[in-house]
């Protein structure tokens, strides 16, 4: 007799509407167990031998939501549909010409049509008001062309394509950076984009010192090349190129503009791009200037996200008792199998573009992370904002990192290293240098199957699927609330939603007062969010998607310090959400808000 693994109606709805395999009225997945069998078999077929054995191991890892692959993997594996199993992509460098711009637009449309979110760096486009060389016309600037992408996304949505998201980045020294910062302050502007400023270490230093900041662009693209010229690395060019300074502004003035915009409108986010590149395991062949839409995977042109999350709630033994503990052995076994499963996704997937296939197969990048952290802490009797809670999270991430890297070394011994692997250069990467000596020795001897292995994604939808566990590394938003979701018939319906760990505790304790370690996101100071992100970042070779909830009455001066502290703590980026007139306040008294466009209907997980 089949088990019913859904104890909440909303979880069943998410599975039925997003991940259940059906062809019109023909339903292939009768239960969620059928979904797991479909995925397990499709990915086991990528093995050279023992397909049946690996099918069983993959199924056991998926069973009971122990491991949650990215949404595209769940929805597309084994369906024979021409879809990608990768959640998101960073697109190619946009050539600064009309042909180049519309070629890039077409590539984005083809990618989104197959279900992938996309990220773009618009820094290659000439600033508004500059004269174009050949046509003799005036450039309209990056933001004007972003509106074309936004319209393309809206058009695709109207055709019934999967709701996807887009990320746009721009350098902090691009002459149109001020226009970019304020681009989404009109309610109807660029609603399908997330925006992030590429903030350099030099800019942060200029902010600290109160210096001027040059806004500039490569000389070769400008007709008027007179004036101050400096050398800068620029996307689309190898190494540094001469750039003309268009104007200089006080660095603190620009910083204030960024901070005021994100305080009032929740965007743009900030990416500390120099740190992202320094910490990139493939620093020797990549220059990164963009991320996937939620920011947890910085990627080179045509790079792809292959995401999955370990559900920590399933590894807590004897929850809410003095003997509560993490089953480390079971966690390690799950991570080991999950790495192999995700590596097989690369070979099983279709790709919208051949360049994306080449990049994914050349690096074999993975983004294995965690979800349910806050609920697992509750089950262990730990407060999210305690030193003990951060130590638990840090220990789990270190264990996950080391196990994932060991598994990838073993895969390299069996199947070969990723094609872009260069032994000496890879071993010199800062993140790799910090790995335990035994793992580095293994890489030196056998290579490694995957260039990157760890990323922490938001996991909003797959966490709902898994009985509404807490999402990613986020604290619990609220113990119970009402959530409005889009139905298959296009109408909205409200669901009662309650947190998984809270329900478990209530089932055992009826109406007893909650213990003091039960805390929600809005009870926590912003610095607590930063501290948790900082505790995990050392063990994450990609990045972390984290939104810091800010009360509406939080002082602006204190708000600014959050981003400076994020840079000081070694984070790769920072995103906050404060209720505002454009993105909105909390829509219902008990419903969570999201700062970026990757909502439950347009998720990237």
ZIQUIMO-V812098 format. One record per backbone hydrogen bond with DSSP energy under -0.5 kcal/mol. CO is the residue of the C=O (numbers start at 1). NH is the residue of the N-H. Records with the same first field share a line. If there is no record, write none. Layout:
CO=NH + NH
//
This chain:
3=5
5=7
8=12
9=13
10=14
11=15
12=16
13=17
14=18 + 19
15=19 + 20
20=22
21=28 + 29
22=24
23=26
25=27
26=23 + 28
28=30
31=34 + 35
32=36
33=37
34=38
35=39
36=40
37=41
38=42
39=43
40=44
41=45
43=46
44=47
50=54
51=55
52=56
53=57
54=58
55=59
56=60
57=61
58=62
59=63
61=67
62=65
63=66
66=311
67=69
68=309
70=73 + 74
71=75
72=76
73=77
76=79
81=83
83=350
87=117
88=305
89=91 + 119
90=302
93=95
95=97
97=101
98=102
99=103
100=104
101=105
102=106
103=107
104=108
105=109
106=110
107=111
108=112
109=113
110=114
111=116
112=115
114=84
117=89
118=167
119=91
120=122 + 169
121=94
122=125
127=130
130=139
131=223
132=136
137=132
139=129
141=145
142=146
143=147
144=148
145=148 + 149
146=150
147=151
148=152
149=153
150=154
151=155
152=156
153=157
154=158
155=159
156=159 + 161
157=160
162=164
165=118
166=194
167=120
168=196
169=122
170=198
171=174
173=216
174=177
176=180
177=181
178=182
180=183
182=185
186=189
190=193
192=166
194=168
195=269
196=170
197=199 + 271
198=172 + 200
199=273 + 274
200=204
201=205
202=206
203=207
204=208
205=209
206=210 + 211
211=251
213=249
214=216
215=246 + 247
216=175
217=244
218=221
219=222
223=225
228=245
230=243
232=241
234=237
237=239
239=234
241=232
242=219
243=230
244=217 + 246
247=215
249=213
250=253 + 254
251=255
252=256
253=257
254=258
255=259
256=260
257=261
258=262
259=263
260=264
261=265 + 267
262=266
269=197
270=574
271=199 + 273
272=276
273=277
274=278
275=279
277=280
278=430
280=283
282=285 + 286
290=299
292=295
296=543
297=292
299=289 + 290
300=303
303=90
304=306
305=87 + 307
306=367
307=70
308=369
309=68
310=312 + 371
311=314
312=315
313=316
315=317 + 327
317=325
318=321
321=324
325=317
326=328
327=331
328=332
329=333
330=334
331=335
332=336
333=337
334=338
335=339
336=340
337=341
338=342
339=343
340=344
341=345
342=346
343=346 + 347
344=348
345=349
350=85
353=357
354=358
355=359
356=360
357=361
358=362
359=363
360=364
361=419
362=420
363=451
367=308
368=455
369=310
371=312
372=376
373=377
374=378
375=379
376=380
377=382
378=381
379=320
383=386
386=390
387=391
388=392
389=393
390=394
391=395
392=396
393=397
394=398
395=399
396=400
397=401
398=402
399=403
400=404
401=405
402=406
403=407
404=408
405=409
406=410
407=411
408=412 + 449
409=413
410=414
411=415 + 416
412=416
418=421
422=426
423=427
424=428
425=428
426=429
429=433
430=434
431=434
432=435
436=439 + 440
437=441
438=442
439=443
440=444
441=445
442=446 + 447
443=447
448=418
452=366
453=368
454=542
455=457
456=545
459=463
460=464
461=465
462=466
463=468 + 469
464=467 + 468
465=467
468=500
470=372
471=474
472=373
474=374
476=521
477=522
479=499
481=497
483=485 + 495
485=493
487=490
491=487
493=485
495=483
497=481
499=503
500=504
501=505
502=506
503=507
504=508
505=509
506=510
509=512
515=518
517=519
520=523
521=524
525=528 + 529
526=530
527=531
528=532
529=533
530=534
531=535
532=536
533=537
534=538
536=539
537=540
539=541
543=456
544=546
546=548 + 575
547=549
548=577
550=579
551=554
555=559
556=560
557=561
558=562
559=562 + 563
560=563 + 564
561=565
562=566
563=567
564=568
565=569
566=571
567=570
572=272
574=270
575=548
577=550
580=584
584=580
588=591
597=599
599=602
600=603
605=71
//
